[in-house]
Amino acid sequence: MANISVLSSIATREAYLELVPPFERTTGHTVTTTWAGTVDIMKRMAAGETYDLVMISAKELDQLISQGRVAAGSRVDIAHCGIGVAVRAGAPRPDISSGEALKRALLAARTVGYTSGPSGVYMAELIERMGIAGQVKPKHRGVPSGATVGTIVASGEAEIGFQQVSELVHIKGIDYIGPLPPDVQRVTVFSSGIHSRASHPDAAKALQGYLVAPAAAAVMKRHGLEPGGA
């Protein structure tokens, strides 16, 4: 039996934490997970850290494969998720029914929270594309890599916050008001890959298979994720 080491971003954390214990009971393997933000994961990989399995957005995983840090052919798409919007619990809920409504909400908010991860990178691009970067950027509030925007929305530091739906729906002290409107939504695929120097590649592959098995789909959906690739 193997002790599988995993380095993972937080987008799939709640579903993953529900699925890993039955995997351990079924297989006899144990799983040790290090949680980090996307930026931090890429830095850890560049520094030569070694794990059995890496879980991160598909775009970054493909970069790690091209760099030879993750084994070619080992990518398995775990889930996909859009970006959601939240305000502090009990606060007025802005209209986010369309891209134009979202633009008005961004301009009206005193402070706007998003991360340095995939959702935050996209939000910065969207704000530029909307032509309101000059007004919104001074109001931006961020969090450290691997942290959740929901925490600064709950505290009142950010009046409105944006992050993957799966990273918002569990946060106490906020009201999740829905996904970005379809005309400006960005769906991110979260994938897994076996490290090119993995100590337990076969056990890591078994974990990948368990996370995408039909029985895991309901767990993924319960935690704000859609199973598999987009």
N, C-alpha and C positions, 0 to 999 in steps of 0.2 A: 504494500500500500504506500501511496506517495503523499507528501505534503506539498500541495500545489500552491505556488506563490503567484499572486495576481496583482497587477498594477492597473487600477481602473479610475476613470473619471466618474463623476457622481450622478450622471443623468439616469443611469439604470440602477442606482444603489438600492432603493427600497424593494424593488422586485427581486433583485439579486439576493438581498439579505433574506428574503423569504424562501428562495429556491435553493440556496446553498446547503442549509441543514439537511433537507431530505436527500440531496445528492450525496452528502457525507455518509448518512445512514445507509443508503443503498449501496454505495461503492466501497466504503471503508476508507476512502481517501479523506484527507483533511485539507482545508483551504485556508490560506492566510492571505488577507487582502490589504493592500496599501491603497488608500484613497488620495487622489490628487486632482488638481485642475488640469485642463488640457495643456496650458503653457508649461506647468511644472512637469507633466509627464514627458513632454518633448525634451525638456532640459535634462531630466533623469536619463532618458534614453541616449541623448547626446553624450552624457557623462559616462556611459558604459554600464549603467546598472542593469542587472539581469533578473528576469522573472520568467516564470513558465508561460504566463498568459498576459497579454496586454489588451485592455478594453478601452476604446477611445472612439471619437467620431471617425467615420470611414475615410474622410479626406486626410486626416492626420495619420491614420493607420496605413493608408497607401503610401504616404511619405516614408514611414518607417520601413515598409516593405522595400521601397525603392532604394533606401539607404542600406539595406541588408541587415537591419536590426530585428525585423520580424520576418519569419520564414515565408518565402513566396508560396502561394497556393494554400496558405493556412487561414486566410480571412474567412470568417463566418459572421454574417450580419445578425446581430442579436435583436435589435428593435429600432424603431424610428419614432420621431416625436417632433411636434411643432413647438413654436414659441408661444408662451402664455403671458397673460397680463394680470397683475395683482395690485391691490391697494390695501392700506391698513384696514383692519377689521372695523366695520361700521362707518368707514369713510364714504363719501359720495362716489358713485360708480360712473366714470366717464363713458361716453358713447364710443365704442370701438367697432362699430358695425361695418365700417368701410375704411379704406385707406385715407380718405379725406377726413373722416371723423377721427381717426387715430392721429392724424397730423394736428388737428385742432386740440386734441387731448394733450399731446406732447408740448404744444405751445402754451397751453393753459397751466400745466403743472409747474409747481415751484421747483421741484427737484425730480430727477429721472434716474432710476437705477438700472444698470445692466452690467454684465461681467466682461472679463477678458476672454471668455471661452467662445465657442461657436455662435451661441445666441447673441452675445454682446458684440462680436465682430460684425454680425449681420445687422444688428440694430444701428450700429455706427454707420454702416453703408447705407441703410435705408434712410436715416436722417439726412445724410448727404444728398441722396437721390431726391428726397422731398424738398430740398433747398432750404432747410431750416437749421442746418448745422450751427450757424452763427448764434442762433437763439438758444439752441438746446445744449450744446456742448458745455457752456458755463454752468449749466444746471445738473450736469452728470455727476452721479455718485456711484462709485465702484466698490467692489469687495475683493479681498485677496483671492488668488487663484485657488479654486477648489471650494470656495465658500458660496453661500446661497444669497441671492438678492432678497429673498423673502425676509431675511433677518433684518435688513435695513429698512424694508417697507414696514415691518412690524414695529420697529423702533420709532418710525416717523422720520428717519433720516432721508428716505426717498419717498416722495408722495405717490409715485407710480413706479412699478418695477416690471422688468421683462426677463424671462429666463425660460428654459425648456419647461413644458407643462409638468413633466414628471418631477422637476425640482421645486415646483411651487406648491403642488396640491397637498403636501404634507406639513407645510409650515404653519405653526400656530401664530395667531395674532394678525393674520392677513385674510382678505377675501380674494379668492381667485375668481376673476370676473370673466374669463374665457380666453380662447386662443386669439392670436392676431387674425384680422379678417382675411379671407381667402386671397384677395387681390394683392396682399403684401406678405403673406405667410412664407416662412422658410422651414422646410422639414429637414431634419438632420438624421442621418443613419448612424447608429452606434454599433461598432463592429468589434470583433475580437480577433486576435492573431497570436500564434505561438512564437515566442521569442526564438531567434535563431540559435541562441545558446541555452535553450531551456534544459533544465535537469530532468524534467518529467513530461516530455512532449505528449506521450500517449495518454497520460492522466489529464493533461490540459485539454487534449482533444475530446476526451470523454466529458469534461465539464462543458465545453462548447456545445456538444450534442445535447446535453441535458437542458441547457438554457434555451434551446430552440425546439425542444420536443413539443408535440401538441399539448401535453399537459401543462406546459409553462405559459401557454398563450393567455389563459384567463388571468394568471398572476400579472403578467405584463400589462394587460388592459386595466386591471384594477389599480395599477400604480401610474396611470397616465401615459402608457406606452402602447404602441402598436407593434405586434411581433414582426420580426424579420426586417428585410430591407424595404425601402419605399417603392 
